[in-house]
Amino acid sequence: MNSAPASPADTPSAGAGRPAAQLQDALAITAVEDTGRLPQLVHTVTLAQPRDQVRRAELLATAHGLYEMRIGGAPATESVLNPGWTTYERRLQVQRLDVTAQVRQRPEGLAAADADRLDLEATLADGWWRGDLGFDGGVRYGDDLALLAAVEIEFADGTRQRVVTDESWRSRPSAIMSANIYHGQHEDRRLGLGPETPVRVVEIDRSTLVEQVSPPVLRHESRRPERIWTSPAGRTLVDFGQNLVGWLRFTVTGPEGTEIVLRHAEVLEDGELGTRPLRAARATDRLVLAGDPAGETFEPTFTFHGFRYAEISGWPGELAAEDLEAVVVHSALRRTGWFECSHAGVNQLISNSLWSQRGNFLSVPTDCPQRDERLGWTGDIAAYAATAAFQHDVGDFLHGWLLDLGQEARMNPHGIVPFVVPDLLKPGLGAGDPAAADEGWGTPTAIWGDAAVWVAEALWTAYGDLDRLRAHYPAMVRHLDSVDRALSPSGLWDTGFQFGDWLDPDAPPEAADRAKADKGVVATACLVRSARFAAQAARLLGEEVDARRWQGLAERTLAAFTTAYVHENGTITSDCATVYALAIAFDLLDAGTRPRAAARLAEVVAEAGHRVSTGFAGTPFVTWALSETGHVEEAYRLLLEEGCPSWLYPVSMGATTIWERWDSMLPDGSINPGEMTSFNHYALGAVADWVYQVVLGVRPAAPGYRRIRIQPVPGPGIEWAEGAHDSAAGRIEVSWEHSADGLRGTATIPEGAEAEIVLPDGRARTVGPGRHSF
């Protein structure tokens, strides 16, 4: 094989040159001892020239753990949870922040004699570094927190002053007793700041330092309570009207020693906070007041919670809606997709998808934001990436995550893409995963491992960035190499562990992998799709030997699939919706078999009463397989069904995000008895991609929307639709409605782009920029 050329993304020191060089004289520092309180690292310097002579000031900083930096008493940045979560063993992001305003600004109360004094302060917290993560709460990257930072100041005359972290800094305990991603933040204001002591120098591997690629985590909006009431058990409950991710913020006045406790949950059960789905995560914040008559503001920025409801205890006086707010926190994502139609349930489904993406795109694309997990499950984003790229600009976010995926596969002895990225389940991090304890670190897995290919494909389709495709290609190679070695002698991918059609609604709550679809059928079908795109990517990158290899693998695998699983009457082994959806959507069937398989898929869907019968594997593709083979009515009936299981059943139950299970909440209002039950999991919302491309009709006809296809496919139950997509080529707008004389609509094409408008009767015409009627 002509292996992929070494690329910056494929080396452990990717991007490390500049931040490593600029921080070479800085030392990583921490508190000398653990006092049981979060440490603050502090330093004071005198500016070399008056503040008004400061032309520019820049902070470069990173940490083991989380850090919050203040300069002259002002926050160094609006971003939170820095430096984010990456594959720390290979990629530790350095933030580069403009702090000119903070350095220039003279703090209030600063005496004239100290006019040129600059105070630096950084609070450290465990974050993902030593946050005791994972299912058993025992996973951590290291025991020492550390800050590595430099402030470079340029004056009007061109001279510079540099301040770096070193032994001259001091440490003191803060009033924060603890802060944990899963369990929450505890602060006792009575303690104040402890005495200053020396700092200790610790090691940070400089080769891991990289420029920040992923967008920062920010506060985006806040919401006041919609309802405050007393529960049957006498507890004060608050409803914010939306399942969201973030924390509560408030300013309160009360007697010294008053303890306010904030508990969080996504749902109610029996009139009380439904905390069982949180498992071991306590999701509880605590504040003990110092008794300041001017009031005390609390905002627990070293944790985050997934919640709609909160239980408040210890509040001094009567709690009112204006007393507190829920702050919505996630990575910076520019919204790029809008959709509205005549069906209120579908509109809410799209809103739920948007909110689930926001809540789970927090530093990494997590499975859920609330329980003792919150991991970057590869299968979830493999299913959802195309939807994500329509709804928000995820180019930087998923690019950064794919760089981590590539490093995780690189560290694996056999190039296997892990179940989660960053990989907390590998040996060496806490308890790790017993299944991965051997030197092989497990076996390759369909869909989850295919994220190396499918997420890269979604980004290529959405943005058409060849340089980034090149950066992602080595991980594709490693994944396909690992699968190729794992194939059985028949050429089928029917070996090793597979999740299969995970969360098939007919699977028992305690065994989500026990689906109707044969796991070998699912995995082998997925391999064909992955090998085909890898061949396309290799050709685009000039890797012709690789292209022939992957094309050959795709053809051999397809032949094995056809021989083993496709029967003469057009049925496919295990005869369920998922296997037909994959075979049709991945173009695995010949011209004679395809219509028979499509007819059988339509029958299977009808036999299920147009209720969903697919899991992670089939759900993103089942409506596609129906509509692309002429079964439009069945696709629409499947979308619009409200009985359980269906996409609109959670909507009918008041959901404001996508659920993990089709029946995370049962019709009687009780929570699914399964241990794994989240109410904010985006994967099953992947049908939104079909809504955008088929119902609305906005499709990329070339990578990066260099060519556009406007092809709405109306169906029964939706009378009109309108929406827009801010694509890489510009803003695309479409609207259509049924009228007495048929379908009428408009499409607006951005400058410099060309579009083909395809109508339901097959008529097509090519148009240029501007607004067009059809």
N, C-alpha and C positions, 0 to 999 in steps of 0.2 A: 504494500500500500504506500502511496505517496502521502506521508503524514502531513498534517497541517503545519505550516510554518509557525515558528514560535511567535506569538503575538504579545503585545503588552498585557493583554488580559489574562494570558496563560502563564505568567511568571509571578512568583510570590511577591516580588517587589514592584508590582505593576503600579505605575504612577508615583512611586515612592521618592523618586529623585528630588523633586523640588521641595516638598514638605520636610523630608528627612534632612536635606541640606540646610533649610532655613531654621530647623530646630536642632541642629547639631551641637550648638553650645548650650542648649537647655537640658536640664536634668529632670527626670521623672521623680516627683516627690509625693510623700504621703505623711500621715501622722506617725509619730514614733510608736504610739501604742493605741489600741482600740479601747476607747473609753465607754463604749456602749452607746455613744451618740454620734451622729454624722459629723465628720470633721470639716472645719473650715480652714483653708490655707490662705494666709494673709501676707501682704508685703506692702511697704511704703517706700516710695522714691521721691526725689525732688526733680522736677522737670528741668532740663538743661537750659530752657528759655521760657519766657512767659507763655501762658496758655494761648494768648491771642496770636502767637507766632507759629502755632501748630498748623501745618498745612495738611497733613494726612497722618492717620494712625491706623495700624492694622494689627489685629490679634490673630495668631495662629494657635490653636489649642486642640487637644484631644485628651482622652482619659481612659484608664481602666476603670470601668464603672461609668456613672453619669456625673457630669459637672455642670454647675451653674456659676457663671463668672459675673462679677460686678466690678465696674471701673469707676472710681469716684462716686461710689454709691449707686450708680445706675446700671441696669442690666446690660451686659455686653451684646445681647442679641434677644430678639423676640422668640427665637426658636427654643424648644424645650427638649428634654430627654436626649441631649447631646452626649456622646457623638453618634448615637443610634446603635443599632445592632447589626453587625456584620460577622463574617467568619473571622473572628478576632485573631486566630492563629496565622492568618495570611493577609488580612485586610483590616486595618484600623484607620478609620476616616479622620482626617484633620479638617477642622473647620477654619475657614479663612474669613474673618469678619472685619468690616469697616467700623472702627470704634472712634473715628475722628471726633464726632459730636460728644462722646462721653469724656474724652481726654480734654477737649477744649472747655467743657462746662465746669465752672467752679461750683463745687457742692455748697449748698446752703449751710450757713453756720461756720464755715471755714474762716478762721482768723486771718487777718491781713498778713501776719507774719508767716502763715502757712499757705499763702495764696498759690504757690507753685507745687504744693504737695499733691502726689497722686497715690491714692489708695487702691490696691488690688485685693480682691477677695474671691475665693472659689470654694463652693460647698460641693462635697463629693458624696455620692450615694451608690448603693450596690448595683442598681439597674439590672441589665442582663449579664454583667460580668461575673458577679458572685451572688446572684439573686436567688440561689437555690431553686432552679427551674426544673421543669420536667414533671413527669407523672408521680415520681416519688419525692420530688422536692429536693433532690440531692445533687443537682448538676450545677457546677460553677466552673468558670474558666481559670480562676485564680483566687488567692486569698487576700492579696493586697490591692486596695484602691490606689490610684495614682493620677496625678495631673502632670501633663507636659505642655508647656505654653511659652509663647514669646509675644511681647508687644513691641512693635517697631514704630517709632515716631519720627516723622520727617518735619523739619521746621521750614519756615519761609525762605531762609537763606540756603537751603539744601543740606544742612547738617542733619545728622540722625542720632537718635538715642534708642538704645535697645534694652529691654527689661526681660529677663528670662527666669523661669523657675529654676531654683538652685538651693543650696544649703542655707542661704541667707533668709529664706522665707521662714515663717512661723506657722504653727498650727494651734487651733483652739477648738474645743467641742462646741457644737451648735445646740440649739434647743430642740432639734429634731431627734427623737429617741430611736426611731427606726423608719425605714422606707423600703418597701418591697413591692415588686411588680404585681404579685398575686394577692398579697395580704393587705396592702395599703400603707398609709403614712401616719405616724404617731408623733405629735409635737407637744411638748410641755413648756409653755411660755414662762413659767415661774423660774425655770433654770437659767434663762438668759444665756450669755456667752461665757464659756469657761476660760480659765487662765491660758495664756499663750505658752507654748513649749516649742522646742526645736522640731524640725521636720527630719524625715528619714528619706534617703535616696534609694529608689528601687529601679529595677531594670524594665525597660520597654524595648522590645525587639524593633529596632529602627527600620528593618527591611519590610516591616508590615505597614508602615505609614503610607497612606495614599491620600490624594486630594479627594475631597468629598464629591461623590458622584450622585448619590441619592439625595432627593430634595429634603429639606429640613422638616422636622415635625413642628407644627404651629398650632396655636389656638385659632380657630376659624370663626366661631360664633358662640353665642350663649343663649340659653333658653330659661325663661322663668317658669315656675311651676304652673301647671294648668289646674291642679287640684291638690288640696291639703286636707286630710281627714284623719279620724281616729279609727284604728282597726278594731276588729272584735276583741283582740287581746289587749286593747288599750294603748297601742303604740301609735306614734305619729308617723303617717305615711305621706309621701309626696310623689305626684305623678307629673313627669315632664312632657308627656304626650308623645314621645319619640324615643325609641331604643337607640342609644347613642354611645359614644366612647369618649371618655375624658374624666372630669372630676367636678366636684362642687366647689364653689367659691362664695365667700361671704365675709362681711364685716359685722362684728358683734361686740356688745358691751355686757359684761357680767362680772360677778364677784370672783376674786382670786380663788383658784382651785376648782372652778366649775369645769366639768368635763363634758364636752360635746362629742357624741359618737354618731358617725355617719355610716350606715350599712347600705349596700347597693345590690340590686337584682334586676333582671330583665322582665320578670313577670310576677304576678301575684298568684297564690294558690290558697284556697279557703280563706280569702280575705287578708292574708298575711304575705310578707315578702317571700317569694319562692326561691330559696337559696340552695336547695338540693342540687340543681344543675351546676353550681359553682364547684362542687366536689370539695377539695381541700382548700381552695382559695377563700380567704376570709373576706376580701373585698371591703375592708372596714378602715375608715380614717378616724383618728381621735385627735382632739385638741383640748388641752388643759389651759385655761385662761390665766393670765398674770394679773388680771383685775385692772387693766389700764382704762381709766375713765374716758379716754379719747376713742376707744374702740380698738379691736384687734382683727386684722384681716388674715384669713386662712385660705391658702390655695395649695393643695398637695401635689406639687409638680414633679415629684420623683416616683410617681406611680400612675396608673390609669385603670379605669373600670369600664366594663360594658354594662349599661344599665338604662332603664327607663324610670324605675322606681327607687326611692331612697327611704330609709327609716331613720328618723332623727330623734335622738334621745339626749336629754340634758340641756336642751335649749333654754336659756334664761328668758322667761316670759312666754308670750304666745307667738308661735311662728306664723309669719305672714309671707305671701308670695314675693313681696319685694325684698325679703330678707336674704334670699339666696338665689343662685343661678347655677345651671349646669353648663360647663364650658366644653365645647366640642373640640376634640384634639385629633389630628391625624397628619400624615405627611402632606406637604404642599402639593396639591393636585388641581390643575386648572380644569374646570368642567368643560367638556367638549361635545356632549351629546344631550339632546332634548327630544322628548316625545310626549305627545298627548293624543288621545283618541276619544271616540264616543263612548267607550266602555270604561266606567269608573274603576272597576276592579283591575283592569289592565294598567291603568294609570297608577294605581297604588302599587301594583307589582313592580313597575319600573322605578317608582320612588323607593320601594324597599331594596331593590338592587343597588341603587345609588348610595343609599345609607349604609348598606352592608359593605360596599366597596370602601367608602370613606373610613368606616370604623375599623376595618381589617387591613387597610393600607397604612399601617403605622410602623414606619421604619422597615418592616418586612411585610410581605403579603401573608397575613396570618389566617389560620382556619377560623379562629374565634377570638374575641377580645375580653372574655369574662372569667373563664374557669382556670384551673391549674394546668394550662396548656399554652395557648397563644403562640403556636409554633408555625413556621413557614412551610406548611405541608405542600409538597410539590404537586400532588394530585389535584388539590383544590384549584390552584392557579392554572394548571394545565387545562382544566375544564372551562375556566372562566376568563382566560386572558383576552380573547377576542372581544367579549362584552366589555371588559375593563377598558380596552383601548378605544372603544367608541364613546364611553361615558366620560372619561377623563384623559388628559394627557399623561400617560404613564410611561413615556419613553425613557426618561431618566430613572424613574423609580424601578421599573422592571429590568432595565439594563444593569443597574447596580446589583440587583438581586441575582441576576444571571451570572454576573462576575463571581459572586459568592458561590453559586451552584457549581461553576466551573472549578473553583478552588477545592470545594468539597469532593468533587469527583476525582480531582487530581491527587488528593490525599489518600483516597481509597486505594488499597493495593491492586484492585482490578478495575478501577475507573468507574465504579458503580455510582449512579446518582442516588443520593439518599432519599429517605421518605420526607425529611424535613431539611430546610436550608434557612439559616445555619443549622448544622447537624448536631443536635444535642444527644442523639442516640448512639453515636459512635463510641467505641471503647476509649477510655481515658478521660472522659468528662463525667465526674461523679460515678454513679452506678452504671451509666450507659445502658444499652439495650442488650439483654442476654442473648437475643437472637443474632446479634451482630458481634458477639464476643470472639468468634473465631477470626483467624487472620484474613479471611476473605471479606469480612464485614457484610455478610449477607449475599443476596442474589439480586440481579436486576429485576425491576418490577414495571409492568406496563402502566401507562397513564402517569403514574408518579415519576418514574424515570423518564418517560417521554416528555416531561416538562422541559427538559433540556432542548428539545426540538420544537415542541408545540408553542411554547412561550416565545421563543426566538422567531418562529414563523409568524405569530400574531404581531410582533413588533415590526418585522420586515413588511408585512402586509399593510400595517397602519402607517408606517413612517418611511419605508424605503431607504433606510440608512445602511449602506453597504459596509461602511467601516465597523458599525456595531454588529452586523451579521458576521463579519470576519472575527470579531472578538468572541462571539458566541459559538462559533463553529467547532473549536476544539472540544467543548463539552459534548456536542452532538457526536463527535467521533468517539469519544470515550464511552458514551452510552451505547451506541450501536456496536462497538467492539465487544462490550460486555454482554450484550444480548446475543450477538452472533455466536459467542463461545457457549452460551447457555442453551442453544436450540437443541431439540432432540434430533436423533438421526433422521426422522421423517421431515425435518425442516420446520416443524411447528414450534411455537413458543408455548409449550405446555409443561414446562419444568419450573421448579422452584416455587417460592411463595408468590401469590398474587392477591391483591385486594379485589380484583375483578370488578363487577358492577356494584361497587360499594354503595350501601344504603338503598338497595332495591326495596321498595315499600313492602314487598312480601317477605323479606328476610325478618327473622325474629329480632326483637330489640337487643338481645344480648349477642347476636352473631351477625353483624352488619355485612359480612362478606359472603353470607350464604344466599347468593342470588340465583335467579332462574337461569341467567346466561352462563354458559360454560366458560370457565376462566381461560381455557386454551383458545377458544374462538375469539374472545375479547382481546387477549394479548397478541395473538397472531395478526388480527386485523390492525391493531395499533402499530405493530412493527412495519406493516406495509406502508401505512401513512408516513411514519417517521423516516423510513429509508427513502421514500420518494422525495420528501422535502430536503433531506440531507443531500441527495443527488443534485437537486436543483440548486441548493446553496453552493455546493462544490463547483458546479459549472459557473455560477456567477463569480466565484472567487478565483477562477482559473485553475482549479484543482481537478483536472480532467481524469486522472487515474482514480481519484477518490469517487468522482461522479460515476464512473463506470462500475466501480465496486458497489456503491450503494444502489444504483439502478439494478444491478444484478441481484443483490440481496432482496430488493423489493419484488423482482420478478419471480425468484425462487420461492419466496415466502408466499406470494400470491398463488403460485401453482400448488404448493403444499396445502394452503387454506382451501382452495377449490376442491382438491382431491379428497381431503379429509372431512370437510364440513358442509359443502354445498351439494345437495342431493338433486337427482334428476327432475323431481317434480317442482324444483325451485325453493324448497324449504331449506333451512339452515339448522344445523345441530343446535339443539335446545329450544328452537321454535318459540322465541319470545321477542318482544319489541326491540330490545337492545341489540341483539345479533343482526336483525334486519336493518336497523338504523345505521349501525356501523358499516355493514356491507354495502349499503346504498350510498351513504354519505362519503365513504372512503373510496368509492368507485372500484369495488372488488368483484363485480359481477359482469358477465358478458351480456351482450345485447338481448339474447334470448331469455336469460334468467332474470335480469333486472326487473322487468315488469311483473313477472310472477312473484318475485320476492316482495315487490312493492304492494301488490294486491294482498299478499298474505299479511304484511305489516298492517295494512288498513283493517283487515279482518281482526287481527290480534288487538288492535286499539279499540275497535268497536266492541269486541267480546268483553273487554275490560270496562265497558260503559264509558269510554273516553276518559277514564281516570288514568293517571300516570302509573306506569308499571316499570319504570326504568330507574337506575341509580346513577352514580357518577359517570359511568361509561356511556350510557345511552342518552341521558337527559339532554346534553348539549346538541344532539343530532337528530332526535326522533321527529321533531316538527320539520326540520330540513328534509329528511328522507321522505316524508309525506308530501310536502308541497312541491318538491323538485320532481316528483314522479306523478304529478297530476291529482294527488289526493288532498286538495286544498281544504275542502270542507272538513275532512277528518282532522287536519292539522289545527284548524280554527276551533273545532269542537274540543280538542284536547287542551288547547290553550285556555278556553273559556269555561271549562268544567269547574264547578265549585265544590263538588263532593270530595271527601278525603279518600285517597291521596290525589292532590292536584296542585297546580301553582296558585290557584285562587282560593283554595281552602284556608291557608293561613291568613289571607286577606280577609276572608269572611269571619275569621276569629280575631280580627283586630291587629294583626301583625303589622309592624312598621319597618321590619327588616326581613331578609330571607332566613328561613329556619334551616337548621342542620338536617333534621328529619322531616319527612313529609307530614308527620303527625307529632312534632315536638310537643304540642299541646293536644290533648284528646278532646273530642267534641263536648265532653262534660266539663271542660275547663281544668281538668287535672293534667299534670305534667307527665309526659311519657315516662314509664318506669325504667327505661334503659339508663345505664350509668352515663352514657354519652348523649347528652341532650342540650344543644345550644339553640338559642333563638337569634343568633347573628352569625350566619355562615353563608358566604355568597355562592358557593359552588352550584347549588341547584337553581340559582337564578340565571344560569348560562343561557336559558331560553331567550333572555333579553336580546342577545345577538341576533336571533331569528326575527324578533319583533322589529329591530332597527332595519335589518336588511331586507326582510320580506314584507312585513306589514307596512312599514313606512316606505321601504324601497330604496334606501341609500346603500350602494354597494361599491367597494373598490374594484375597478376593472384592471388596475395595475398597482404595484406597490407604491405606497405613499399617496394614493389617489391621483397619480399622474394622469390616469384616465378614470372616469367615473361611469357607473351604470346606475341609472334611475329606473328601477323595476318594481313598482309596488304590485303586490299580489293580494287584492282584496278577497275577503271571505265573509261568510255569514256571521253576524253578531257584532261587527264593527262597521259603522256607517261612514265614518270619516277619520282621518288621521293627519297629523301635521308634526313636523319636527325639523331638527337641524343637526348638523355635525360640523364642528370646526376642525376640518381635516388638515393634514400636512400641506395640502394644496390650497386651503382657504375654506371659507364657510359655504356649506351646501345646505340648501333649504328645500323641503318638499312638503306639499300638502295635497290631499285628495279627498273627494267625497263622492258618494253615490247620489245621482240625480235622476230625474225622470227619463232622461235620454242616455243614461249610462254613467260611466266614470269620468269625472272631470278633475283636473289637478293642475298644479304649477310646480316648476322646479327652478331654483336659482343656482347657477353654476358660477364658481369663482373665476376671477381673472386669470388668464393663462392656462385654464383647464379645458378639457374637451369631455363631453359626456354623450353616452348613448341612452336614449329614453326608449325603454321596452315596455309596451302595453300588454295587458293580460291576453289580448287576442293574437299576440306575436308580432304585431307591427312595431317597427323600430325606426328611429331616425337619430342622426348625429347632430349635436348642437354645440355651440361655443359658449363663452361667458354670457351672463345675463339671465333674465327671467323668461321662462318659456312656459306656455300653456300646453296641456295635452288632454 
